[in-house]
Amino acid sequence: METAAKLKELFPCGLCAGKGKINCDDCAGGKCPWCKKSCDACDSTGKVPCRHCGGQGVVEPEKITAEAVDLQRQVRREDAAMVAAGLQPGKM
């Protein structure tokens, strides 16, 4: 798996959930009932680049420290172990 894909998996943007795009504010994601014309903000796609991650889908790389990476991996291992044991992660 390439580095960018690994980062998206481990640290997805909280606003766009790792997708890199969010609904357009100008046309309500293409669902604005009174805006039947084209939208200049999103080129009528209903989506714009995420303002939090800049369309990358991952939190800012400079904010990712080695300690955070290790912690996230540990949490994922613990969650996987809970699932394997028939438990729901995050609930005890």
N, C-alpha and C positions, 0 to 999 in steps of 0.2 A: 504494500500500500504506500502510495507516495505521501510525502510530508504534509502537503496541504489537506489531503483527505484525512490523515491521522488527526491533524489539528481540529478539523471540523467535527470529527467524531468525539474527540476528548473535550473540546472547548467550544461548542456551538454558541453563536451569538444568542443572547437572551431575548432580543427583540424579534428577530426573524427566524429563530429556531434553526439557524444554520443554512437557511435557504438563500440568503443574500438579497432577497427582495421582500418588500412589504407593500401593502395596499396603498395606492395613490391617494393622498389627502384631497387633491383637487377634484377628482371625479369619484371618490368613495370606492376605489377599487373597481371602477367600471360599472358600478351598480347605482349610480346616481340617476333617479328616475326623470329628472328634469334636464339632465345634461345629455341630450341625444346627439350632440355634435362631437367632433374629435377633441381629445384632451392633449394639449401641448406638453403638459408636465410628464406624461407617461407614454406619449405617442399612441394613446388609446389602448394600451395593453392592460391597464388597471393596476400595474405594478411598477414600483420605482426602486432603485437601489436602497438598501437599508441605510438609514442615517446613523445607526449606532456602529455598524461594522464596515461601512463604506462599500457594501455589496460583496464583501469577502466571505460572509457566513461564519466567521470565527472572531472571537474577541481579539483585541489588538495584540499582535504577537509580542510586543515589548512588555506586556503585562503578564505574560505567561512565564513563570519562573520554573526552574527545575523542581523546586519543592512542590509547586502547584501540580505539575505533571505527575510527580510521584504520588501525591495525595489522591488525585483523580483516578489513577490506575488502581490504587489500593481500594478505593470505594467501589470501583467496578468489579474488582476481584471478590470483594465481600458480597456485593449484590449477586454475582453469579453463584457464589457458594450458597447463599440463601435460597435462590431459585432452585438449585440442585437439591436442596434439602426440603423442597416443597413449601417454602415460606415466601412471603411477599416482601421484597426489599423496602426498607424504610419503615416497616411496621414490626413492632415487637410486642 
